Amino acid sequence: MTASPEHTIKTHTAHGTSHVGLLTVIFLFLCAILPLMTVAPAWDSASFYICITNATGTHFHLHNFRCANHASVLYFLLLGITQYIDYGNVRLVYFINILIAIGGAVGMYGILQRRNDQLRETERGLLAALFLAAPVFFAHVIHINLDMAMTCFFVIFLSFLLHRRWWLAGFFAGMMVFTKETGMALYAATIVLFSIIVLPPFLRSQKWHRTLGQITPLLIPGLGIALYFLWLRLEGWSVLWNATEKPMMINPFLIPINDRIFRLYLGNIFIVNFQWIITTVIAIALIIGTIRWRRNRSSVMGKPATASANRERLFLIFVAIATVYITTLVRPWSMARYVLAAYPVLLIVFSFALTSLWRNWIVRSLILSVILIAFVMSNLRTIDPVSKAFYGTFPFGTHAILQIDARPVAESFKRDEMIYNLEYIEIEHLYSDAMAALRPSPTTPVVMGESGAFYFPPLIDAVTYRPTTVWNRSMKRRIVGGSWELRSLLQSKEQPPLIHLIAFPNLDNSKVLTLLKDRYRETDQRVFAHDGYSITTSTFMLSDKKNSN
């Protein structure tokens, strides 16, 4: 007697119940990430954290958790619960992000256990570790944003979908779509692909109305989106987030090779931090698989055990293609996190490529281990020569930092674009050292380079001089960001007698330096360094000639 699809699912998922590899990965992840919970929010992270504290610091309204017109209401509501417990404690927000990241790793593990039974426990654990250790992902666990959480909800949604846990799949699809607009598009694409590729055998094996009744929870997020848009329209609020300087969506039917942001997005998916190794393995497997297929041998990505497995593999491959397309469609800036959702589905396809190219699990484990070591090292240093050649670099002390920005170096201000690994943290550590040494008064201007004051630098504790999030304990500072603000200050009637300049490596400091040297005399210059990273501070006094005027 032929086994039913449901029976096939149960016997397949029962295989391999040991989860030692996954538990080991989670333990090591916690050991690595927990010491980083002292990082203070900066740039977009600070902007989002202010949204959360503003929403929780007043009377409750769901719309308050919609930050910058993003569909962030459920995710920020989840983070906001922590501020009701301890208002102003950003570590609790990071802790929730850590739990979400672990959930994403468990979801990744579940997908691999479900749909790649050629992998051993060790290999599944290593792939889950690659998901967590990918430098772009790891760095954003402690940088408050929408993409990291949306990516994890997406992976968990896919896992429950493949395991036919309809209500749980529907719940995490809802979390995904009400975290960011990208999640809405991924939800729609996933449901369409699942309906076309995976569902037909079930519709044939049982009555269609029974199947539709089972999958109804998957449709609830779609209904929620429609009601959400209707609510926004009735209240007169903006329906979707829009970029400020140019159209948010480029022509979806063209491949804009001449668009630098598009090329950077492809680099963020397929190249950065040794991602090119994963891309190369997939490309080789695709070529060899195509040759095999033309010779009427096995499938392109290995030999699935059943027709159901073949359909689900095909579904996951098409989801990966759709994810790359969707995440590269909206290009306001070139931040690496915008394409973060492509990382896990690329890893899933990579697992298919591994099992199709190498039958020996020891060989596969060695390859995974080498990539994992490269990922771990890339979290701490920019060491990938291919990434350096593709992006170009700028100096941060003696270290080279990737130029993940769409503009020429002279016009660039690098903020969230720097967060492709953990090296950005060095900036706030050196800044706190500089402020502890300078100890500027609340009225003394602290000048930075062009566009430097966008929720940066982080707040500094008035006692410890370390980065903090507690406003009432922070130093009173007078931050002047860029030449426009500095010029306005210098043209005022009462010019400050003393000005400090902090030359951050990610900003263009040439214009403010020229303005200061024209009107002030430099009296002191200091270099603050740590482990090869450094920033320079300069103190300027109003010149005697200027005083006499």
C-alpha positions in Angstrom: 0.0 0.0 0.0 1.3 3.5 -0.9 2.0 5.7 2.0 0.0 8.8 2.4 1.7 12.2 2.3 1.0 12.6 6.0 2.6 9.3 6.8 5.6 10.2 4.7 6.0 13.4 6.6 5.9 11.7 10.0 8.4 9.0 9.1 10.8 11.5 7.6 10.8 14.0 10.5 11.3 11.2 13.0 14.7 10.5 11.5 17.6 11.9 13.5 16.3 13.1 16.9 19.6 14.0 18.4 20.1 17.8 18.8 23.5 18.0 20.5 24.9 20.0 17.6 22.2 22.6 17.7 22.4 22.9 21.5 26.2 23.3 21.3 25.8 26.0 18.7 23.3 27.9 20.8 25.6 27.7 23.9 28.6 29.0 21.9 26.4 31.8 20.4 25.3 32.9 23.9 29.0 32.9 25.1 29.9 35.2 22.2 27.0 37.6 22.1 26.2 38.2 25.8 29.4 40.2 26.5 28.4 42.6 23.7 25.2 43.7 25.3 26.9 46.8 26.6 27.1 48.4 23.1 25.1 51.6 23.0 22.7 52.2 20.2 23.9 54.5 17.4 22.7 55.6 14.0 19.5 53.7 13.0 19.7 51.6 16.2 19.4 54.7 18.3 16.6 56.0 16.1 14.7 52.7 16.5 15.4 52.6 20.2 14.0 56.1 20.6 10.9 55.0 18.8 10.5 52.2 21.3 11.0 54.4 24.4 8.7 57.0 23.0 6.0 54.4 22.4 6.3 52.9 25.9 6.8 56.3 27.7 3.3 57.5 27.0 -0.3 56.1 26.9 -0.5 52.9 24.9 -1.5 53.1 21.3 -0.5 50.4 18.7 0.3 53.1 16.1 3.1 54.4 18.4 5.1 51.2 17.6 5.0 52.0 13.9 8.5 53.6 13.5 9.4 55.8 10.5 6.2 54.6 8.8 7.5 51.0 8.8 5.1 48.1 9.5 7.0 47.4 12.7 4.1 47.3 15.2 4.3 43.6 16.3 8.1 43.4 16.5 8.5 46.8 18.3 5.6 45.9 20.6 7.5 42.8 21.6 10.6 44.8 22.2 8.5 47.5 24.0 7.4 45.0 26.6 11.0 45.1 28.0 10.8 48.9 28.5 7.6 48.5 30.5 9.6 46.2 32.8 12.7 48.5 33.0 12.4 51.7 31.1 15.6 52.8 29.4 17.3 49.4 29.7 18.6 48.6 26.2 20.1 45.3 27.3 16.6 43.8 27.7 16.0 44.8 24.0 19.2 43.0 23.0 18.2 40.0 25.0 14.9 39.7 23.1 16.9 40.0 19.9 19.2 37.2 21.0 16.2 35.0 21.7 14.8 35.8 18.2 18.2 35.0 16.7 18.2 31.6 18.5 14.7 31.0 17.2 16.0 31.6 13.7 18.8 29.1 14.1 16.3 26.5 15.4 14.1 27.2 12.4 17.1 26.8 10.1 17.9 23.5 11.8 14.3 22.3 11.5 14.3 23.1 7.7 17.5 21.1 7.2 16.3 18.2 9.3 13.0 18.2 7.4 14.4 18.6 3.8 18.0 17.4 3.7 18.1 14.0 5.3 21.5 13.3 3.8 23.1 15.6 6.4 24.3 14.3 9.7 23.7 16.0 13.0 27.1 17.6 13.0 26.5 19.1 9.6 23.1 20.5 10.6 24.7 22.0 13.6 27.5 23.6 11.5 25.0 25.1 9.1 23.0 26.5 12.0 26.2 28.0 13.3 26.9 29.5 9.9 23.5 31.2 10.1 24.3 32.8 13.5 28.0 33.5 12.8 27.5 35.3 9.5 29.1 38.6 10.4 26.3 40.8 8.9 23.7 38.8 10.9 25.7 38.6 14.1 26.5 42.3 14.2 22.8 43.2 13.8 21.7 41.2 16.8 23.1 44.0 19.0 22.1 46.8 16.5 18.4 47.4 16.8 16.8 47.1 13.3 13.9 45.5 11.5 15.8 43.2 9.1 17.4 40.8 11.6 14.1 40.0 13.3 12.2 39.8 10.0 14.8 37.3 8.7 14.4 35.1 11.8 10.6 35.2 11.6 10.9 34.3 7.9 13.0 31.2 8.6 10.8 30.0 11.5 7.8 30.5 9.2 9.4 28.4 6.5 10.2 25.7 9.0 6.7 25.4 10.4 5.3 25.6 6.9 7.4 22.6 5.8 6.5 20.7 8.9 2.7 21.4 8.3 2.3 23.2 11.6 -0.2 25.6 10.1 -1.1 27.7 13.1 2.5 28.3 14.1 3.4 29.0 10.5 0.6 31.6 10.3 1.7 33.2 13.6 5.3 33.7 12.5 4.2 34.9 9.1 2.2 37.5 11.0 5.2 38.5 13.0 7.2 38.7 9.7 4.8 40.9 7.8 4.3 43.3 10.8 8.0 43.8 11.2 8.9 45.2 7.8 7.4 45.7 4.4 9.9 43.2 2.9 8.2 40.6 5.0 4.9 41.2 3.3 6.4 40.6 -0.1 8.3 37.5 1.1 5.1 36.2 2.7 3.1 36.6 -0.5 5.8 35.0 -2.6 6.2 32.1 -0.3 2.4 31.4 -0.1 2.1 31.5 -3.9 5.1 29.2 -4.4 3.9 26.8 -1.7 0.5 26.7 -3.4 1.9 26.0 -6.8 4.7 23.5 -6.0 3.9 21.8 -2.7 0.1 21.8 -2.2 -1.1 20.0 -5.4 -0.4 16.4 -4.2 -2.4 17.1 -1.0 -5.3 18.5 -3.0 -5.3 15.3 -5.0 -5.0 13.0 -2.0 -7.9 14.4 0.0 -10.9 16.5 -0.4 -10.0 20.1 -1.4 -12.2 21.7 1.2 -10.4 19.7 3.9 -7.0 20.9 2.7 -8.2 24.5 2.5 -9.6 24.2 6.0 -6.2 23.1 7.3 -4.2 25.8 5.6 -6.6 28.7 6.6 -4.2 30.0 9.3 -1.7 30.8 6.5 -4.2 33.2 5.1 -4.8 35.2 8.3 -1.6 37.4 7.9 -2.8 38.4 4.4 -6.2 39.4 5.9 -4.3 41.3 8.6 -2.3 43.2 6.0 -5.5 44.3 4.2 -7.1 45.4 7.5 -3.9 47.2 8.5 -3.8 49.2 5.2 -7.4 50.0 5.6 -6.9 51.2 9.1 -4.0 53.4 8.1 -6.0 54.9 5.2 -9.0 55.6 7.4 -6.8 57.3 10.0 -5.1 59.4 7.2 -1.6 58.0 7.9 1.0 57.1 5.3 0.4 53.5 4.2 4.0 52.5 3.3 7.5 53.8 4.1 9.1 55.8 1.4 12.7 56.8 0.7 13.3 60.5 1.0 15.5 61.4 -2.0 14.5 59.0 -4.8 11.9 56.4 -5.8 11.9 53.5 -3.4 11.4 50.9 -6.0 13.4 50.6 -9.2 11.8 49.1 -12.4 11.1 45.5 -11.2 11.4 44.1 -14.7 15.0 45.2 -15.4 18.3 44.0 -14.1 20.0 47.4 -13.3 23.7 46.4 -13.7 24.7 50.1 -14.0 23.1 50.8 -10.6 25.9 50.8 -8.0 23.5 50.1 -5.1 22.2 47.0 -7.0 25.8 45.7 -7.5 26.5 46.4 -3.8 23.4 44.4 -2.9 24.6 41.5 -4.9 27.9 41.8 -3.2 26.2 41.9 0.2 24.4 38.6 -0.6 27.0 36.6 -2.6 30.5 38.0 -1.8 30.9 39.9 1.6 32.8 38.2 4.4 33.6 35.0 2.5 30.0 34.5 1.3 31.7 34.0 -2.1 32.7 30.5 -1.0 29.1 29.5 -0.5 28.2 31.1 -3.8 31.0 29.3 -5.6 29.9 25.9 -4.3 26.3 26.5 -5.3 27.5 27.6 -8.8 29.6 24.4 -9.2 26.8 22.2 -8.1 24.4 23.9 -10.5 26.7 23.4 -13.4 27.4 19.7 -12.6 23.8 19.2 -11.8 22.7 20.5 -15.1 25.2 18.2 -16.9 23.8 15.3 -14.9 20.2 16.3 -15.7 21.0 16.4 -19.4 22.4 12.9 -19.1 19.2 11.8 -17.4 20.8 11.3 -14.1 19.4 12.2 -10.6 18.2 15.7 -9.8 20.1 19.0 -10.0 20.7 19.3 -6.2 21.1 15.8 -5.1 18.7 12.8 -5.0 15.6 13.3 -2.9 14.1 10.3 -1.3 10.5 10.9 -2.5 8.5 13.0 -4.9 7.3 15.1 -1.9 10.9 15.8 -0.9 11.7 16.8 -4.5 8.8 19.3 -4.5 9.8 20.8 -1.2 13.4 21.1 -2.4 12.2 22.8 -5.5 10.0 25.1 -3.4 13.0 26.1 -1.2 15.1 26.8 -4.3 12.4 29.0 -5.8 11.9 30.8 -2.4 15.7 31.6 -2.4 15.4 33.0 -5.9 12.3 35.1 -5.0 14.1 36.3 -1.8 17.1 37.6 -3.7 14.8 39.3 -6.2 12.6 40.9 -3.5 15.5 42.1 -1.2 17.3 43.7 -4.1 14.2 45.4 -5.5 14.1 48.3 -3.0 17.3 50.3 -2.9 17.3 53.5 -0.9 20.8 52.9 0.6 23.4 50.2 0.4 23.2 48.9 3.9 24.1 45.2 4.1 21.2 44.4 6.5 18.6 45.2 3.7 19.4 41.8 2.0 19.8 39.8 5.2 16.7 37.6 4.5 18.7 36.1 1.6 21.3 34.7 3.9 19.4 31.7 5.4 17.7 30.6 2.1 21.1 30.8 0.4 22.5 28.5 3.2 19.7 26.0 2.6 20.5 25.9 -1.2 24.1 25.6 -0.2 23.3 22.5 1.9 21.7 20.9 -1.2 24.8 21.8 -3.2 27.1 20.2 -0.6 25.2 16.9 -0.6 25.1 16.8 -4.3 28.9 17.3 -4.7 30.3 15.3 -1.8 28.8 12.1 -0.5 31.4 11.8 2.4 30.0 13.6 5.4 33.5 14.1 6.8 34.5 16.1 3.7 31.3 18.2 3.9 31.9 18.8 7.6 35.5 20.0 6.9 34.2 22.4 4.3 31.6 23.8 6.7 34.2 24.1 9.5 36.5 26.1 7.3 33.7 28.5 6.3 32.7 28.8 9.9 36.2 29.7 11.0 36.3 32.3 8.2 33.0 33.7 9.4 34.1 33.9 13.1 37.4 35.7 12.1 35.5 38.0 9.8 33.3 39.2 12.7 36.4 40.7 14.3 38.5 41.8 11.3 38.1 42.6 7.6 40.3 39.8 6.2 38.5 38.7 3.1 40.6 39.7 0.1 37.8 39.3 -2.4 35.5 41.6 -0.4 38.3 44.2 -0.3 38.8 44.0 -4.0 35.0 44.2 -4.7 34.1 47.1 -2.4 37.3 49.0 -1.9 38.3 50.2 1.6 39.0 53.2 3.8 41.4 53.3 6.7 40.4 53.0 10.4 43.8 53.4 12.1 45.9 50.6 10.6 42.9 48.5 9.6 41.0 48.6 6.3 37.2 48.9 6.4 35.0 48.0 3.5 33.5 50.9 1.5 29.9 49.6 1.5 28.4 52.8 0.3 26.8 53.9 -3.0 28.6 57.3 -3.2 32.2 58.3 -3.9 34.5 58.3 -0.9 34.7 62.1 -0.7 30.9 62.5 -0.6 30.3 59.5 1.6 29.1 59.3 5.2 29.4 55.8 6.5 27.0 54.9 9.3 24.9 51.7 9.2 26.8 50.8 6.0 29.8 50.0 8.4 27.8 47.3 10.1 29.0 44.3 8.1 30.9 43.0 11.2 31.8 44.1 14.7 34.6 46.5 13.9 32.2 49.5 14.1 32.0 49.0 17.9 35.6 50.3 18.1 34.4 53.8 17.1 32.2 54.2 20.2 34.9 52.8 22.5 37.5 55.2 21.2 35.0 58.0 21.3 34.3 57.4 25.0 38.0 57.4 25.7 38.3 60.7 23.9 35.5 62.3 25.9 36.9 61.0 29.1 40.2 62.8 28.3 38.7 66.0 26.9 35.8 66.4 29.4 34.2 69.2 27.4 31.8 71.5 29.2 28.1 71.4 28.2 28.6 74.6 26.2 31.9 73.7 24.4 31.1 72.5 20.8 32.3 69.1 19.8 32.6 69.1 16.0 32.4 66.1 13.7 32.7 65.6 9.9 30.0 65.7 7.3 26.6 64.3 8.2 28.0 62.8 11.4 25.3 63.7 13.9 22.6 61.3 12.7 21.9 59.7 16.1 25.7 59.6 16.6 27.8 59.6 18.6 26.2 57.5 21.3 25.4 59.0 24.7 28.2 59.0 27.3 27.7 58.4 31.0 28.6 61.5 32.9 30.3 59.5 35.6 31.9 56.5 33.9 32.4 58.1 30.5 31.2 54.9 28.9 28.5 54.6 26.3 25.0 54.5 27.8 21.3 54.8 27.0 20.2 56.5 30.2 19.5 60.1 29.1 19.3 61.6 32.6 22.8 60.2 33.5 24.4 61.1 30.2 26.9 64.0 29.6 25.4 67.3 28.4 27.1 67.7 25.0 27.0 70.3 22.3 27.4 68.3 19.1 28.1 70.1 15.8 27.7 67.8 12.8 29.3 68.8 9.5 30.5 72.0 7.8 27.0 73.5 7.4 26.3 73.5 11.2 29.8 74.6 11.9 29.6 77.5 9.5 26.4 78.7 11.1 28.1 78.5 14.5 31.1 80.5 13.3 28.9 83.2 11.8 27.0 83.8 15.0 27.6 86.8 17.1 29.2 85.0 20.1 31.7 82.6 18.8 32.9 79.9 21.3 36.4 80.5 22.5 37.2 76.7 22.5 36.1 74.0 20.1 37.0 70.3 20.0 37.1 68.3 16.8 36.8 64.5 16.8 38.0 63.1 13.5 36.0 59.9 13.1 37.4 57.6 10.4 34.0 57.1 8.8 33.4 60.8 8.1 34.8 63.4 5.8 36.6 65.8 8.1 38.3 68.0 5.6 35.7 70.7 5.3 35.3 71.3 9.0 39.0 71.2 9.5 39.5 73.9 6.9 36.8 76.1 8.5 38.4 75.7 11.9 41.9 76.5 10.8 40.7 79.6 9.0 39.3 81.1 12.2 41.0 79.3 15.1 44.4 78.1 16.1 45.1 74.5 16.9 46.5 74.1 20.4 46.4 70.4 21.1 46.1 67.1 19.1 45.7 63.7 20.6 45.4 60.2 19.1 43.4 57.6 20.9 44.2 54.0 19.8 43.2 50.5 20.6 44.4 47.3 18.9 45.4 49.2 15.8 42.1 51.3 15.5 42.5 55.0 16.2 40.7 58.4 16.2 42.3 61.8 16.4 41.0 64.8 18.4 42.1 68.4 17.9 41.4 71.4 20.3 41.1 74.8 18.7 41.3 78.2 20.4 39.9 81.4 19.0 42.9 83.2 17.5 44.1 86.5 19.0 43.3 88.3 15.7 39.8 87.1 15.9 39.5 88.1 19.5 40.7 91.6 18.7 38.0 91.9 16.1 
